Protein backbone atom coordinates (compact mmCIF):
# COMPACT_ATOMS: atom_id res chain seq x y z
CA UNK A 1 0.00 0.00 0.00
CA UNK A 2 1.29 3.43 -0.96
CA UNK A 3 2.05 5.72 1.97
CA UNK A 4 1.82 9.48 1.82
CA UNK A 5 3.84 11.73 4.12
CA UNK A 6 3.07 15.43 4.20
CA UNK A 7 5.43 18.03 5.64
CA UNK A 8 6.24 21.73 5.59
CA UNK A 9 3.39 23.17 7.59
CA UNK A 10 3.73 25.63 10.42
CA UNK A 11 2.65 28.92 11.91
CA UNK A 12 2.84 31.89 9.56
CA UNK A 13 1.59 35.45 9.64
CA UNK A 14 -1.06 36.65 7.19
CA UNK A 15 0.58 37.45 3.87
CA UNK A 16 3.32 34.91 4.45
CA UNK A 17 4.32 31.85 2.46
CA UNK A 18 4.84 28.16 3.02
CA UNK A 19 5.86 25.27 0.80
CA UNK A 20 4.30 21.91 1.53
CA UNK A 21 5.72 18.59 0.39
CA UNK A 22 4.07 15.21 -0.03
CA UNK A 23 6.36 12.22 -0.42
CA UNK A 24 4.83 9.02 -1.78
CA UNK A 25 6.32 5.62 -1.06
CA UNK A 26 5.50 4.30 -4.52
CA UNK A 27 5.87 5.65 -8.04
CA UNK A 28 2.36 7.02 -8.23
CA UNK A 29 3.23 10.67 -8.73
CA UNK A 30 4.41 9.96 -12.27
CA UNK A 31 1.30 8.10 -13.33
CA UNK A 32 -1.71 9.64 -11.60
CA UNK A 33 -3.32 12.98 -11.06
CA UNK A 34 -2.39 14.18 -7.59
CA UNK A 35 -4.17 16.61 -5.34
CA UNK A 36 -3.76 18.69 -2.22
CA UNK A 37 -6.70 18.73 0.16
CA UNK A 38 -7.36 20.57 3.38
CA UNK A 39 -9.66 20.23 6.34
CA UNK A 40 -10.38 23.11 8.66
CA UNK A 41 -11.90 22.55 12.12
CA UNK A 42 -15.57 21.73 11.84
CA UNK A 43 -15.48 21.60 8.05
CA UNK A 44 -15.35 18.87 5.43
CA UNK A 45 -12.13 18.06 3.66
CA UNK A 46 -11.90 19.91 0.37
CA UNK A 47 -9.71 19.67 -2.71
CA UNK A 48 -7.69 22.86 -3.16
CA UNK A 49 -5.30 21.98 -5.99
CA UNK A 50 -4.86 19.23 -8.55
CA UNK A 51 -2.15 18.40 -11.04
CA UNK A 52 -3.14 16.04 -13.83
CA UNK A 53 -0.99 13.32 -15.32
CA UNK A 54 -0.25 15.63 -18.25
CA UNK A 55 0.62 18.54 -16.00
CA UNK A 56 -2.59 20.57 -16.21
CA UNK A 57 -3.37 22.24 -12.91
CA UNK A 58 -6.67 23.23 -11.33
CA UNK A 59 -7.37 25.22 -8.19
CA UNK A 60 -10.25 25.98 -5.91
CA UNK A 61 -11.48 29.54 -6.37
CA UNK A 62 -10.44 30.35 -2.82
CA UNK A 63 -6.75 29.72 -3.53
CA UNK A 64 -6.48 30.58 -7.22
CA UNK A 65 -3.63 32.96 -7.90
CA UNK A 66 -2.03 32.30 -4.51
CA UNK A 67 -1.25 28.56 -4.47
CA UNK A 68 0.80 26.58 -6.98
CA UNK A 69 0.91 22.79 -7.20
CA UNK A 70 3.87 21.03 -8.77
CA UNK A 71 5.53 17.65 -8.74
CA UNK A 72 8.91 15.98 -9.05
CA UNK A 73 8.43 12.57 -10.62
CA UNK A 74 11.98 11.48 -9.86
CA UNK A 75 11.44 12.14 -6.16
CA UNK A 76 7.83 10.86 -6.08
CA UNK A 77 6.92 14.15 -4.43
CA UNK A 78 4.17 16.69 -4.90
CA UNK A 79 4.51 20.27 -3.69
CA UNK A 80 2.15 23.07 -2.80
CA UNK A 81 3.58 26.57 -2.80
CA UNK A 82 1.29 28.81 -0.79
CA UNK A 83 1.69 32.58 -0.98
CA UNK A 84 -0.32 35.49 0.41
CA UNK A 85 -1.70 33.24 3.11
CA UNK A 86 -4.89 34.23 4.87
CA UNK A 87 -6.32 33.19 8.25
CA UNK A 88 -8.99 31.22 6.39
CA UNK A 89 -6.25 29.01 4.93
CA UNK A 90 -5.72 27.55 8.40
CA UNK A 91 -6.28 23.80 8.15
CA UNK A 92 -4.62 20.42 8.08
CA UNK A 93 -3.33 19.83 4.57
CA UNK A 94 -3.21 16.38 2.97
CA UNK A 95 -2.28 14.95 -0.39
CA UNK A 96 -3.92 12.08 -2.24
CA UNK A 97 -4.88 11.08 -5.74
CA UNK A 98 -6.36 14.01 -7.58
CA UNK A 99 -9.53 12.50 -9.06
CA UNK A 100 -10.72 10.08 -6.39
CA UNK A 101 -8.86 10.19 -3.10
CA UNK A 102 -8.53 6.43 -3.01
CA UNK A 103 -5.31 6.09 -1.04
CA UNK A 104 -5.12 5.88 2.73
CA UNK A 105 -4.79 9.38 4.12
CA UNK A 106 -1.52 10.43 5.66
CA UNK A 107 -1.28 12.37 8.91
CA UNK A 108 -1.33 15.68 7.10
CA UNK A 109 0.55 18.83 7.98
CA UNK A 110 -0.94 21.67 10.04
CA UNK A 111 -0.95 25.15 8.56
CA UNK A 112 -1.89 27.97 10.89
CA UNK A 113 -2.15 31.53 9.61
CA UNK A 114 -2.34 33.99 12.46
CA UNK A 115 -0.81 37.22 13.66
N, C-alpha and C positions, 0 to 999 in steps of 0.2 A: 504494500500500500504506500502510495506517495505521501510524504510528509511535507508540510509547509511550515516554514519558520519566518515569522515577521519580526522586523527590528527597525530601529531608527526613531521611534516615537520619543516624546518628552514634553516638557513644559516650555511653552514659547509665548512671547507677548504678541498681542494683535499686530498684524502687519509683518510678522516674522515668517521664517521659512523652515521647513524640515524636508528631509529626503528619507522616505521609507524604502526598505528592501524586503523582498520576499524570496527566500531561497527554497527551491524545491529539491527533494531528494532524488527524483527521477527526471528523465529528459522530456518533461511535458511542456516546458516553456516554448520549445522549438516547434511543437506540433499542434498546440491548441490555443484558442483564444484565452487570454488570462484577464482577470479583473481584480480591482481593488474595491472592497466593500467597507462600510463602516456601520457601527451601531452605537448610537448615543443612548444615555440612560433613559429608560422608559419608552424607547422607540424601536421600531423594527429595523433589522439590518437592511441596508440599501446599497445598491451598486453605484459607485461614484465614477469609476473609470474602467474602460475596457480597451484592450489592444487585441486586434484580430490576428489570425495566423498570418495574414498578408501584411500586417503592420498598420492597418487602418485603426484609428483611435476614436473613441466616443466618450463623452463626459456627461454627467448629470448637469442640468442647468445651474445648479447651485455652486458648482466648482469650475465651470467652463471659463477658460481664460486665466485661471489661477493654478490649476493642477496640470501636471503632465505625466502621463504613464509611458514607460519605456521598458525594454527588456534586453538582456544579454543572454543569447542562446548558449554561448559557450560556458557561461557560469550558471545556467539554469536559474536565473534570477530575474525578477520583475521589480521595477522601481516605481515610486510615486514621488515626484517632486512637487512639493506644496509651497506655494508662495502666497503672499498677502493673506495670511491666515486670519480667520475671524473666530470669535468665541463660539459661534455656531458650528464650527468645524470640530469642536471637542467631541471625541468619540474613541472607541476602540476600532482600529483599522485591521482588516483581514484581507488576505488574498485567496483566490480560488479560481476555478475555471471561469471563463468570462461569459459563457452562454447559459449553462446550468451549473450551479455550484455543487458539483457532484462529489468532490473530494471531502474527506474529513477536515473540519476546520482546525486551523492552528490556534495558538493561544492569543494571537493578535498582538498589536502594539498600541499602547495608550498614547493618544495625542490630546494634550490639554492646552487650550489657548486662553490665556488669562493675563491680566495686568497685575 
